[in-house]
Amino acid sequence: MRRNHFHSSGNSKRANALKHGYKSGLELTVSEQIKSTEYDLKYETEILNYIVPERKAKYTPDFVFVKKNGEFMFIETKGRWTTADRTKMKHVLASNPGIDIRMVFQNPNQKLAKTSPTTYEVFAKKLGIQHVAKKDIPAEWLEECVKKGEEPKIVKKFF
């Protein structure tokens, strides 16, 4: 009997992640990293609108941080970055100019396809995502954010 890839209990990391309310083992791993820090864990708390040509759509980033300047930092985790996911990210970025989305890949050196020379990291950078990490959120990223109980220092804009 063939197992359903998305609902299989054959992957113990995925099954454990599902028990804890996450969709993948990588999301669970990153959430545990965040819990072990001085930062608030905000998992899928924000929804960003984006437009796919001819229709409106919504995207919920995996993790959300508030940066010290009051802006949001969105972290998206990906084990597999499918064509549909890449297309969606392209539309999200086009619909939200200046947004700070960062990617944590299971393996940023993974090729888009067996015959493609392009890796996940290279493709992310082509989309304009400058911050890419492997498996964990880098400490430098977290240092840009407010910690539990802190308030952001809003930068006053005069023009």
DSSP file (Angstrom, degrees, kcal/mol; ACC not computed):
  #  RESIDUE AA STRUCTURE BP1 BP2  ACC     N-H-->O    O-->H-N    N-H-->O    O-->H-N    TCO  KAPPA ALPHA  PHI   PSI    X-CA   Y-CA   Z-CA
    1    1 A M              0   0    0      0, 0.0     2,-0.3     0, 0.0     0, 0.0   0.000 360.0 360.0 360.0 131.2    0.0    0.0    0.0
    2    2 A R        -     0   0    0      1,-0.0     2,-0.3     0, 0.0     0, 0.0  -0.629 360.0-133.5 -83.4 135.2    1.4    3.4   -1.0
    3    3 A R        -     0   0    0     -2,-0.3     2,-0.5     1,-0.1     5,-0.1  -0.631  19.3-112.0 -89.8 146.8    1.5    6.1    1.7
    4    4 A N    >>  -     0   0    0     -2,-0.3     4,-0.7     1,-0.2     3,-0.7  -0.672  23.4-142.9 -75.2 121.1    0.3    9.6    1.2
    5    5 A H  T 34 S+     0   0    0     -2,-0.5     3,-0.3     1,-0.2    -1,-0.2   0.840  96.7  43.9 -54.6 -38.8    3.4   11.8    1.3
    6    6 A F  T 34 S+     0   0    0      1,-0.2    -1,-0.2    -3,-0.0    -2,-0.0   0.701 123.8  32.0 -86.2 -19.0    1.6   14.7    3.1
    7    7 A H  T <4 S+     0   0    0     -3,-0.7     2,-0.2     3,-0.0    -1,-0.2   0.144  86.2 129.3-124.2  19.4   -0.3   12.6    5.7
    8    8 A S     <  -     0   0    0     -4,-0.7     3,-0.3    -3,-0.3    -3,-0.0  -0.496  46.0-159.5 -77.5 141.3    2.1    9.7    6.2
    9    9 A S  S    S+     0   0    0     -2,-0.2    -1,-0.1     1,-0.2     6,-0.1   0.321  76.9  94.2 -95.7   6.5    3.1    8.8    9.7
   10   10 A G  S    S+     0   0    0      1,-0.1     2,-0.9     2,-0.1    -1,-0.2   0.746  71.4  70.1 -68.7 -24.1    6.1    7.0    8.2
   11   11 A N     >  -     0   0    0     -3,-0.3     4,-2.9     1,-0.2     5,-0.2  -0.833  69.3-166.8 -96.7 103.6    8.2   10.1    8.7
   12   12 A S  H  > S+     0   0    0     -2,-0.9     4,-2.4     1,-0.2     5,-0.2   0.843  86.0  53.0 -64.5 -33.9    8.7   10.2   12.5
   13   13 A K  H  > S+     0   0    0      2,-0.2     4,-2.3     1,-0.2    -1,-0.2   0.930 113.1  44.3 -64.3 -43.9   10.0   13.8   12.4
   14   14 A R  H  > S+     0   0    0      2,-0.2     4,-2.8     1,-0.2    -2,-0.2   0.914 113.0  50.8 -66.3 -43.2    7.0   15.0   10.5
   15   15 A A  H  X S+     0   0    0     -4,-2.9     4,-1.8     1,-0.2    -2,-0.2   0.906 111.9  47.8 -61.6 -41.2    4.6   13.0   12.7
   16   16 A N  H  X S+     0   0    0     -4,-2.4     4,-1.2    -5,-0.2    -1,-0.2   0.900 111.5  50.8 -65.1 -41.0    6.2   14.6   15.8
   17   17 A A  H ><>S+     0   0    0     -4,-2.3     5,-2.8     1,-0.2     3,-0.6   0.923 108.5  51.6 -62.6 -44.3    6.0   18.0   14.2
   18   18 A L  H ><5S+     0   0    0     -4,-2.8     3,-1.3     1,-0.2    -1,-0.2   0.878 105.2  56.2 -60.6 -38.4    2.3   17.5   13.4
   19   19 A K  H 3<5S+     0   0    0     -4,-1.8    -1,-0.2     1,-0.3    -2,-0.2   0.823 109.3  47.2 -61.5 -30.9    1.7   16.5   17.0
   20   20 A H  T <<5S-     0   0    0     -4,-1.2    -1,-0.3    -3,-0.6    -2,-0.2   0.319 125.8 -99.4 -95.8   6.9    3.2   19.9   18.1
   21   21 A G  T < 5S+     0   0    0     -3,-1.3     2,-0.3     1,-0.3    -3,-0.2   0.623  84.5 118.8  89.8  13.9    1.2   21.9   15.5
   22   22 A Y      < -     0   0    0     -5,-2.8    -1,-0.3    -6,-0.1    -2,-0.1  -0.727  61.2-137.5-110.2 162.3    3.8   22.4   12.9
   23   23 A K  S    S+     0   0    0     -2,-0.3     2,-0.3     1,-0.1    -5,-0.1   0.610  81.9  21.9 -94.6 -13.5    3.8   21.2    9.3
   24   24 A S  S  > S-     0   0    0     -7,-0.1     4,-1.9     1,-0.1     5,-0.1  -0.975  73.4-114.1-150.2 161.8    7.4   19.9    9.1
   25   25 A G  H  > S+     0   0    0     -2,-0.3     4,-2.5     1,-0.2     5,-0.1   0.849 116.7  56.5 -63.7 -34.5   10.2   18.7   11.2
   26   26 A L  H  > S+     0   0    0      2,-0.2     4,-2.7     1,-0.2     5,-0.2   0.910 105.2  50.6 -65.5 -42.0   12.3   21.7   10.1
   27   27 A E  H  > S+     0   0    0      1,-0.2     4,-2.4     2,-0.2    -1,-0.2   0.919 111.7  48.5 -60.6 -42.6    9.5   24.1   11.4
   28   28 A L  H  X S+     0   0    0     -4,-1.9     4,-2.2     2,-0.2    -2,-0.2   0.921 111.5  49.8 -62.4 -44.3    9.6   22.2   14.7
   29   29 A T  H  X S+     0   0    0     -4,-2.5     4,-1.9     1,-0.2    -2,-0.2   0.925 112.9  45.8 -60.4 -46.5   13.4   22.4   14.9
   30   30 A V  H  X S+     0   0    0     -4,-2.7     4,-2.3     1,-0.2    -1,-0.2   0.884 111.1  53.1 -66.6 -37.7   13.4   26.1   14.3
   31   31 A S  H  X S+     0   0    0     -4,-2.4     4,-2.6    -5,-0.2    -1,-0.2   0.898 108.2  50.5 -64.5 -38.5   10.6   26.7   16.8
   32   32 A E  H  X S+     0   0    0     -4,-2.2     4,-1.3     2,-0.2    -1,-0.2   0.880 108.8  52.6 -65.6 -37.1   12.6   24.8   19.4
   33   33 A Q  H  < S+     0   0    0     -4,-1.9     3,-0.4     2,-0.2    -2,-0.2   0.940 110.8  46.8 -60.9 -46.5   15.6   27.0   18.6
   34   34 A I  H ><>S+     0   0    0     -4,-2.3     3,-1.9     1,-0.2     5,-0.6   0.909 108.4  55.4 -63.3 -42.7   13.5   30.2   19.1
   35   35 A K  H 3<5S+     0   0    0     -4,-2.6    -1,-0.2     1,-0.3    -2,-0.2   0.798 102.7  57.4 -60.7 -28.3   12.0   28.8   22.4
   36   36 A S  T 3<5S+     0   0    0     -4,-1.3    -1,-0.3    -3,-0.4    -2,-0.2   0.426 103.8  67.2 -84.0   2.8   15.6   28.4   23.7
   37   37 A T  T < 5S-     0   0    0     -3,-1.9    -3,-0.0     2,-0.2   110,-0.0  -0.437  97.3-100.8-110.1-174.0   16.3   32.1   23.1
   38   38 A E  T   5S+     0   0    0     -2,-0.2   110,-3.0     2,-0.1     2,-0.3   0.106  89.0 102.7 -93.0  20.5   15.1   35.3   24.6
   39   39 A Y  S   <S-     0   0    0     -5,-0.6    -2,-0.2   108,-0.2     2,-0.2  -0.785  77.5-107.8-109.5 149.4   12.8   35.9   21.7
   40   40 A D        -     0   0    0    106,-0.3     2,-0.7    -2,-0.3    -2,-0.1  -0.507  29.0-129.0 -71.3 138.0    9.0   35.5   21.4
   41   41 A L        +     0   0    0     -2,-0.2     2,-0.5    -6,-0.1    24,-0.1  -0.817  31.2 174.7 -88.4 114.9    7.9   32.5   19.3
   42   42 A K        -     0   0    0     -2,-0.7    22,-1.9    22,-0.3     2,-0.6  -0.921   7.1-173.8-123.2 103.0    5.4   33.7   16.8
   43   43 A Y  B     -A   63   0A   0     -2,-0.5    20,-0.3     1,-0.2    19,-0.1  -0.881  68.3 -24.5-105.1 119.5    4.4   30.9   14.5
   44   44 A E  S    S+     0   0    0     18,-3.0    -1,-0.2    -2,-0.6    18,-0.1   0.878  89.5 137.9  49.3  48.6    2.1   31.8   11.5
   45   45 A T        +     0   0    0     -3,-0.2     2,-0.3    17,-0.1    -1,-0.1   0.610  54.6  58.2 -96.5 -14.3    0.6   34.8   13.3
   46   46 A E        -     0   0    0     15,-0.3     2,-0.4    -4,-0.1    -2,-0.0  -0.871  63.7-154.6-118.8 150.1    0.6   37.2   10.4
   47   47 A I        -     0   0    0     -2,-0.3     2,-0.5    13,-0.2    13,-0.2  -0.992   8.2-158.7-124.1 128.0   -1.1   37.0    7.0
   48   48 A L  E     -E   59   0B   0     11,-3.4    11,-2.5    -2,-0.4     2,-0.3  -0.903  12.9-137.3-106.7 130.3    0.3   38.9    4.0
   49   49 A N  E     +E   58   0B   0     -2,-0.5     2,-0.3     9,-0.2     9,-0.2  -0.597  28.7 171.0 -80.5 145.7   -1.9   39.6    1.0
   50   50 A Y  E     -E   57   0B   0      7,-2.5     7,-2.9    -2,-0.3     2,-0.6  -0.975  27.4-123.3-149.6 162.7   -0.5   39.1   -2.4
   51   51 A I  E     -E   56   0B   0     40,-0.5     5,-0.2    -2,-0.3    43,-0.1  -0.935  11.1-164.6-116.7 121.9   -1.8   39.2   -5.9
   52   52 A V  E >   -E   55   0B   0      3,-2.2     3,-3.5    -2,-0.6    36,-0.0  -0.864  56.9 -80.6 -91.7 134.8   -1.5   36.4   -8.4
   53   53 A P  T 3  S+     0   0    0      0, 0.0    -1,-0.1     0, 0.0     3,-0.0  -0.093 118.2   6.2 -43.5 124.4   -2.3   37.8  -11.8
   54   54 A E  T 3  S+     0   0    0      1,-0.0     2,-0.3    -3,-0.0    -3,-0.0   0.408 127.6  57.0  80.4   1.7   -6.1   37.9  -12.0
   55   55 A R  E <  S-E   52   0B   0     -3,-3.5    -3,-2.2     2,-0.0     2,-0.3  -0.986  73.6-123.8-156.7 152.5   -6.8   36.8   -8.4
   56   56 A K  E     +E   51   0B   0     -2,-0.3     2,-0.3    -5,-0.2    -5,-0.2  -0.678  34.0 175.4 -91.0 149.8   -6.0   37.9   -4.8
   57   57 A A  E     -E   50   0B   0     -7,-2.9    -7,-2.5    -2,-0.3     2,-0.3  -0.919  21.6-128.7-146.6 170.0   -4.4   35.4   -2.5
   58   58 A K  E     -E   49   0B   0     -2,-0.3     2,-0.4    -9,-0.2    -9,-0.2  -0.942  12.7-164.8-127.7 149.3   -3.0   35.2    1.1
   59   59 A Y  E     -E   48   0B   0    -11,-2.5   -11,-3.4    -2,-0.3    -2,-0.0  -0.999   6.0-157.9-134.0 133.0    0.3   33.9    2.4
   60   60 A T        -     0   0    0     -2,-0.4   -13,-0.2   -13,-0.2    -2,-0.0  -0.927  17.4-142.1-114.0 107.4    1.1   33.1    6.0
   61   61 A P        -     0   0    0      0, 0.0   -17,-0.4     0, 0.0   -15,-0.3  -0.317  16.6-124.3 -64.5 151.6    4.9   33.2    6.8
   62   62 A D  S    S+     0   0    0     13,-0.3   -18,-3.0     1,-0.2     2,-0.3   0.956  87.3  16.7 -63.1 -53.1    6.1   30.6    9.2
   63   63 A F  E     -AB  43  75A   0     12,-2.5    12,-2.9   -20,-0.3     2,-0.4  -0.941  64.8-160.0-129.7 146.8    7.7   32.8   11.8
   64   64 A V  E     + B   0  74A   0    -22,-1.9     2,-0.3    -2,-0.3   -22,-0.3  -0.987   8.8 179.6-129.7 132.3    7.5   36.5   12.6
   65   65 A F  E     - B   0  73A   0      8,-2.6     8,-2.6    -2,-0.4     2,-0.6  -0.938  25.2-131.7-124.8 151.7    9.8   38.8   14.5
   66   66 A V  E     - B   0  72A   0     -2,-0.3    80,-2.7    80,-0.3     6,-0.2  -0.924  27.5-139.3-101.1 123.9    9.6   42.5   15.3
   67   67 A K  B >   -F  145   0C   0      4,-3.7     3,-2.5    -2,-0.6    78,-0.3  -0.357  26.1-103.8 -78.5 163.0   12.9   44.2   14.5
   68   68 A K  T 3  S+     0   0    0     76,-2.8    85,-2.9     1,-0.3    77,-0.1   0.735 122.4  57.1 -60.3 -23.3   14.3   46.9   16.7
   69   69 A N  T 3  S-     0   0    0     75,-0.3    86,-0.7    83,-0.2    -1,-0.3   0.383 122.4-105.5 -89.1   4.9   13.2   49.6   14.3
   70   70 A G  S <  S+     0   0    0     -3,-2.5    -2,-0.1     1,-0.3     2,-0.1   0.311  82.3 121.9  92.5  -9.2    9.6   48.3   14.6
   71   71 A E        -     0   0    0     -5,-0.1    -4,-3.7     1,-0.1    -1,-0.3  -0.426  63.8-106.9 -83.3 162.6    9.4   46.6   11.2
   72   72 A F  E     -B   66   0A   0     -6,-0.2     2,-0.5    -2,-0.1    28,-0.4  -0.623  19.2-157.9 -89.1 148.4    8.7   42.9   10.7
   73   73 A M  E     -B   65   0A   0     -8,-2.6    -8,-2.6    -2,-0.3     2,-0.4  -0.998  14.0-158.4-119.7 122.5   11.1   40.2    9.8
   74   74 A F  E     -Bc  64 101A   0     26,-3.0    28,-3.0    -2,-0.5     2,-0.5  -0.874   2.3-160.6-105.1 133.5    9.4   37.1    8.3
   75   75 A I  E     -Bc  63 102A   0    -12,-2.9   -12,-2.5    -2,-0.4     2,-0.5  -0.959   4.7-169.9-115.6 125.4   11.2   33.7    8.3
   76   76 A E  E     - c   0 103A   0     26,-2.9    28,-2.7    -2,-0.5     2,-0.4  -0.958   8.0-154.6-113.9 130.2   10.1   31.0    6.0
   77   77 A T  E     - c   0 104A   0     -2,-0.5     2,-0.4    26,-0.2    28,-0.2  -0.852  13.9-178.8-105.0 140.2   11.4   27.5    6.4
   78   78 A K  E     + c   0 105A   0     26,-2.4    28,-2.4    -2,-0.4    29,-0.4  -0.977  26.9 170.1-142.5 126.0   11.6   25.1    3.5
   79   79 A G  S    S+     0   0    0      1,-0.4     2,-0.5    -2,-0.4    28,-0.3   0.853  93.2  21.6 -85.7 -59.9   12.7   21.5    3.2
   80   80 A R  S    S-     0   0    0     26,-0.1     2,-0.7    25,-0.1    -1,-0.4  -0.932  72.1-159.9-106.3 131.8   11.4   21.2   -0.4
   81   81 A W        -     0   0    0     -2,-0.5    -3,-0.1    -3,-0.2     5,-0.0  -0.818  21.8-163.0-111.8  89.5   10.9   24.4   -2.3
   82   82 A T     >  -     0   0    0     -2,-0.7     4,-2.5     1,-0.1     5,-0.2  -0.108  32.8-105.8 -71.5 166.8    8.5   23.4   -5.0
   83   83 A T  H  > S+     0   0    0      1,-0.2     4,-2.5     2,-0.2     5,-0.2   0.908 123.4  51.6 -57.4 -43.4    7.8   25.2   -8.2
   84   84 A A  H  > S+     0   0    0      1,-0.2     4,-2.5     2,-0.2    -1,-0.2   0.905 110.1  48.8 -62.1 -41.7    4.4   26.3   -6.8
   85   85 A D  H  > S+     0   0    0      2,-0.2     4,-2.4     1,-0.2    -2,-0.2   0.900 111.7  49.1 -64.8 -40.6    6.1   27.6   -3.6
   86   86 A R  H  X S+     0   0    0     -4,-2.5     4,-2.0     2,-0.2    -2,-0.2   0.906 111.9  48.6 -66.2 -40.8    8.7   29.5   -5.6
   87   87 A T  H  X S+     0   0    0     -4,-2.5     4,-2.0     2,-0.2    -2,-0.2   0.920 111.2  50.3 -64.0 -44.0    6.0   31.1   -7.8
   88   88 A K  H  X S+     0   0    0     -4,-2.5     4,-2.6     1,-0.2    -2,-0.2   0.925 109.8  50.3 -60.1 -45.2    4.0   32.1   -4.7
   89   89 A M  H  X S+     0   0    0     -4,-2.4     4,-2.6     1,-0.2     5,-0.2   0.885 107.4  54.6 -62.3 -38.5    7.1   33.7   -3.1
   90   90 A K  H  X S+     0   0    0     -4,-2.0     4,-2.0     1,-0.2    -1,-0.2   0.920 111.5  44.4 -59.8 -44.7    7.7   35.6   -6.4
   91   91 A H  H  X S+     0   0    0     -4,-2.0     4,-2.1     2,-0.2   -40,-0.5   0.889 111.6  53.1 -67.8 -40.2    4.1   37.0   -6.2
   92   92 A V  H  X S+     0   0    0     -4,-2.6     4,-1.1     1,-0.2    -2,-0.2   0.935 111.5  46.0 -60.3 -46.5    4.4   37.8   -2.5
   93   93 A L  H  < S+     0   0    0     -4,-2.6     3,-0.4     1,-0.2     6,-0.2   0.895 113.2  49.1 -65.0 -40.6    7.6   39.8   -3.0
   94   94 A A  H  < S+     0   0    0     -4,-2.0    -1,-0.2     1,-0.2    -2,-0.2   0.844 113.9  46.7 -67.3 -32.7    6.2   41.7   -6.0
   95   95 A S  H  < S+     0   0    0     -4,-2.1    -1,-0.2     1,-0.2    -2,-0.2   0.607 117.4  43.0 -84.9 -12.8    3.0   42.5   -4.0
   96   96 A N  S >< S-     0   0    0     -4,-1.1     3,-1.8    -3,-0.4    -1,-0.2  -0.580  80.1-163.8-132.9  69.3    4.9   43.6   -0.9
   97   97 A P  T 3  S+     0   0    0      0, 0.0    -3,-0.1     0, 0.0    -4,-0.0  -0.244  75.1  18.1 -59.2 140.2    7.9   45.8   -2.0
   98   98 A G  T 3  S+     0   0    0      1,-0.3     2,-0.1    -5,-0.1    -5,-0.1   0.452  86.8 149.0  82.4   0.9   10.5   46.3    0.7
   99   99 A I    <   -     0   0    0     -3,-1.8     2,-1.0    -6,-0.2    -1,-0.3  -0.382  47.4-131.1 -69.1 146.0    9.3   43.3    2.8
  100  100 A D        +     0   0    0    -28,-0.4   -26,-3.0    -2,-0.1     2,-0.5  -0.781  38.6 163.1-102.6  90.2   12.0   41.5    4.8
  101  101 A I  E     -c   74   0A   0     -2,-1.0    30,-0.4   -28,-0.2     2,-0.3  -0.925  13.6-172.0-108.0 131.9   11.5   37.8    4.1
  102  102 A R  E     -c   75   0A   0    -28,-3.0   -26,-2.9    -2,-0.5     2,-0.4  -0.922  12.3-138.1-124.0 149.7   14.3   35.5    5.0
  103  103 A M  E     -cd  76 132A   0     28,-2.3    30,-2.3    -2,-0.3     2,-0.5  -0.888  11.1-167.7-114.7 135.6   14.6   31.8    4.2
  104  104 A V  E     -cd  77 133A   0    -28,-2.7   -26,-2.4    -2,-0.4     2,-0.3  -0.975  21.0-167.9-115.9 113.2   15.9   28.9    6.3
  105  105 A F  E     -cd  78 134A   0     28,-2.7    30,-2.5    -2,-0.5   -26,-0.2  -0.741  31.8-135.3-101.7 148.4   16.4   25.9    4.1
  106  106 A Q  S    S+     0   0    0    -28,-2.4   -27,-0.2    -2,-0.3    -1,-0.1   0.914 107.4   2.5 -59.3 -43.0   17.0   22.3    5.1
  107  107 A N    >   -     0   0    0    -29,-0.4     3,-2.0   -28,-0.3    -1,-0.3  -0.779  65.2-170.5-147.9  97.9   19.7   22.4    2.4
  108  108 A P  T 3  S+     0   0    0      0, 0.0    13,-2.4     0, 0.0    14,-0.3   0.674  88.7  62.7 -64.9 -14.5   20.2   25.7    0.5
  109  109 A N  T 3  S+     0   0    0     11,-0.2     2,-0.1    10,-0.2     0, 0.0   0.412  75.0 122.1 -89.6   1.8   22.5   23.8   -1.9
  110  110 A Q    <   -     0   0    0     -3,-2.0    10,-2.1     1,-0.1    11,-0.2  -0.417  66.4-120.6 -63.0 136.4   19.6   21.6   -3.1
  111  111 A K  B     -G  119   0D   0      8,-0.2     8,-0.3     1,-0.1     3,-0.1  -0.503  12.4-124.5 -77.4 148.6   19.1   21.9   -6.8
  112  112 A L  S    S-     0   0    0      6,-2.6     2,-0.3     1,-0.2    -1,-0.1   0.860  94.5  -5.2 -59.9 -35.8   15.7   23.2   -8.1
  113  113 A A  S >  S-     0   0    0      5,-0.3     3,-1.3     3,-0.2    -1,-0.2  -0.952  83.1 -96.6-151.0 164.5   15.5   20.0  -10.2
  114  114 A K  T 3  S+     0   0    0     -2,-0.3    -2,-0.1     1,-0.3    -1,-0.1   0.864 125.7  38.3 -53.8 -38.6   17.8   17.1  -10.9
  115  115 A T  T 3  S+     0   0    0     -4,-0.0    -1,-0.3    -3,-0.0    -3,-0.0   0.464  96.0 101.8 -94.6  -1.4   19.0   18.7  -14.2
  116  116 A S    <   -     0   0    0     -3,-1.3    -3,-0.2     1,-0.1    -5,-0.0  -0.644  55.9-158.1 -86.8 137.1   19.0   22.3  -12.9
  117  117 A P        +     0   0    0      0, 0.0     2,-0.4     0, 0.0    -1,-0.1   0.597  68.0  99.7 -81.9  -9.9   22.3   23.9  -12.0
  118  118 A T        -     0   0    0      4,-0.1    -6,-2.6     3,-0.0    -5,-0.3  -0.616  61.3-152.8 -85.6 130.6   20.4   26.5   -9.8
  119  119 A T  B  >  -G  111   0D   0     -2,-0.4     4,-2.5    -8,-0.3    -8,-0.2  -0.497  30.2-106.4 -92.8 166.9   20.3   25.9   -6.1
  120  120 A Y  H  > S+     0   0    0    -10,-2.1     4,-2.7   -13,-0.3     5,-0.2   0.921 121.3  50.6 -55.8 -45.6   17.6   27.0   -3.7
  121  121 A E  H  > S+     0   0    0    -13,-2.4     4,-2.3     1,-0.2    -1,-0.2   0.926 110.1  48.0 -62.4 -45.8   19.9   29.7   -2.3
  122  122 A V  H  > S+     0   0    0    -14,-0.3     4,-1.9     1,-0.2    -1,-0.2   0.911 113.5  48.0 -61.9 -42.5   20.8   31.1   -5.8
  123  123 A F  H  X S+     0   0    0     -4,-2.5     4,-1.7     2,-0.2    -1,-0.2   0.911 109.4  53.0 -65.8 -41.2   17.1   31.2   -6.8
  124  124 A A  H  X>S+     0   0    0     -4,-2.7     5,-2.6     1,-0.2     4,-0.6   0.919 109.7  48.5 -58.6 -43.9   16.2   32.9   -3.5
  125  125 A K  H ><5S+     0   0    0     -4,-2.3     3,-0.7     1,-0.2    -1,-0.2   0.854 106.6  56.2 -67.6 -33.8   18.8   35.6   -4.2
  126  126 A K  H 3<5S+     0   0    0     -4,-1.9    -1,-0.2     1,-0.2    -2,-0.2   0.853 105.8  52.5 -63.3 -33.5   17.5   36.0   -7.7
  127  127 A L  H 3<5S-     0   0    0     -4,-1.7    -1,-0.2     2,-0.1    -2,-0.2   0.650 127.9-101.7 -74.4 -14.7   14.1   36.7   -6.2
  128  128 A G  T <<5S+     0   0    0     -3,-0.7     2,-1.0    -4,-0.6    -3,-0.2   0.503  78.5 137.0 104.3   6.7   15.7   39.4   -4.0
  129  129 A I      < +     0   0    0     -5,-2.6    -1,-0.3    -6,-0.2    -2,-0.1  -0.775  25.7 177.4 -86.6 104.3   15.8   37.4   -0.8
  130  130 A Q        +     0   0    0     -2,-1.0     2,-0.7   -29,-0.2    -1,-0.2   0.691  57.6  71.2 -85.1 -19.1   19.2   38.3    0.5
  131  131 A H        +     0   0    0    -30,-0.4   -28,-2.3    -7,-0.1     2,-0.4  -0.875  56.7 160.7-109.1 112.9   19.2   36.3    3.7
  132  132 A V  E     +d  103   0A   0     -2,-0.7     2,-0.3   -30,-0.2   -28,-0.2  -0.991   9.6 177.9-131.1 136.0   19.4   32.6    3.4
  133  133 A A  E     -d  104   0A   0    -30,-2.3   -28,-2.7    -2,-0.4     2,-0.6  -0.876  27.8-117.6-133.9 166.8   20.4   30.1    6.1
  134  134 A K  E    S-d  105   0A   0     -2,-0.3     2,-1.8   -30,-0.2   -28,-0.2  -0.940  78.3 -39.8-111.3 116.8   20.8   26.4    6.6
  135  135 A K  S    S+     0   0    0    -30,-2.5     2,-0.3    -2,-0.6   -29,-0.1  -0.036 122.2  54.8  67.7 -31.6   18.6   24.7    9.3
  136  136 A D  S    S-     0   0    0     -2,-1.8    -2,-0.1   -31,-0.1   -31,-0.1  -0.915  85.6-107.8-131.1 156.3   18.8   27.4   12.0
  137  137 A I        -     0   0    0     -2,-0.3   -33,-0.1  -107,-0.1     5,-0.0  -0.738  46.7-117.3 -78.1 123.5   18.1   31.1   12.2
  138  138 A P    >>  -     0   0    0      0, 0.0     4,-1.5     0, 0.0     3,-0.8  -0.316  13.8-123.7 -63.2 145.5   21.5   32.8   12.5
  139  139 A A  H 3> S+     0   0    0      1,-0.2     4,-2.2     2,-0.2     5,-0.2   0.834 110.4  62.8 -57.2 -34.5   22.2   34.7   15.7
  140  140 A E  H 3> S+     0   0    0      1,-0.2     4,-0.6     2,-0.2    -1,-0.2   0.866 101.6  51.3 -61.6 -35.8   22.8   37.9   13.6
  141  141 A W  H X4 S+     0   0    0     -3,-0.8     3,-1.2     1,-0.2     4,-0.2   0.942 110.3  48.1 -64.9 -46.5   19.2   37.8   12.4
  142  142 A L  H >< S+     0   0    0     -4,-1.5     3,-2.0     1,-0.3    -2,-0.2   0.844 101.8  64.0 -64.5 -33.2   17.9   37.5   15.9
  143  143 A E  H 3< S+     0   0    0     -4,-2.2    -1,-0.3     1,-0.3    -2,-0.2   0.725  95.1  61.0 -64.0 -19.9   20.1   40.4   17.1
  144  144 A E  T << S+     0   0    0     -3,-1.2   -76,-2.8    -4,-0.6   -75,-0.3   0.575  99.1  76.6 -77.6  -9.4   18.2   42.7   14.8
  145  145 A C  B <  S-F   67   0C   0     -3,-2.0   -78,-0.3   -78,-0.3     2,-0.2  -0.632  85.8-105.1-109.9 158.8   15.0   41.9   16.7
  146  146 A V        -     0   0    0    -80,-2.7  -106,-0.3    -2,-0.2   -80,-0.3  -0.529  36.8-132.3 -76.4 147.5   13.4   42.9   20.0
  147  147 A K    >   -     0   0    0     -2,-0.2     3,-2.2     1,-0.2  -108,-0.2  -0.403  44.3 -60.9 -91.4 172.6   13.5   40.4   22.8
  148  148 A K  T 3  S+     0   0    0   -110,-3.0    -1,-0.2     1,-0.3     3,-0.1  -0.300 126.7  12.1 -53.4 131.2   10.7   39.3   25.0
  149  149 A G  T 3  S+     0   0    0      1,-0.3    -1,-0.3    -3,-0.1     2,-0.2   0.263 101.9 116.8  83.8 -12.5    9.4   42.3   27.0
  150  150 A E    <   -     0   0    0     -3,-2.2    -1,-0.3     1,-0.0    -4,-0.1  -0.518  56.4-139.9 -84.8 156.6   11.4   44.9   24.9
  151  151 A E        -     0   0    0     -2,-0.2    -4,-0.1    -3,-0.1     2,-0.1  -0.914  24.1-109.2-112.5 143.6    9.7   47.5   22.8
  152  152 A P        -     0   0    0      0, 0.0     2,-1.0     0, 0.0   -83,-0.2  -0.392  24.4-124.3 -68.6 149.4   10.9   48.5   19.3
  153  153 A K        -     0   0    0    -85,-2.9     2,-0.3    -2,-0.1   -86,-0.0  -0.838  28.9-142.7 -93.7 102.4   12.6   51.9   18.9
  154  154 A I        -     0   0    0     -2,-1.0     2,-0.5   -84,-0.1   -84,-0.1  -0.504   9.9-132.5 -72.0 126.9   10.5   53.4   16.2
  155  155 A V        -     0   0    0    -86,-0.7     2,-0.3    -2,-0.3    -1,-0.1  -0.675  20.5-128.8 -80.4 124.8   12.6   55.5   13.8
  156  156 A K        -     0   0    0     -2,-0.5     2,-0.5     2,-0.0    -1,-0.0  -0.581  18.5-155.2 -76.6 133.2   11.0   58.9   13.2
  157  157 A K        -     0   0    0     -2,-0.3    -1,-0.0     1,-0.1    -2,-0.0  -0.945  11.0-171.3-110.3 126.9   10.6   59.8    9.5
  158  158 A F              0   0    0     -2,-0.5    -1,-0.1     1,-0.1    -2,-0.0   0.672 360.0 360.0 -91.6 -19.0   10.4   63.4    8.7
  159  159 A F              0   0    0      0, 0.0    -1,-0.1     0, 0.0    -2,-0.0   0.351 360.0 360.0-131.3 360.0    9.5   63.1    5.0
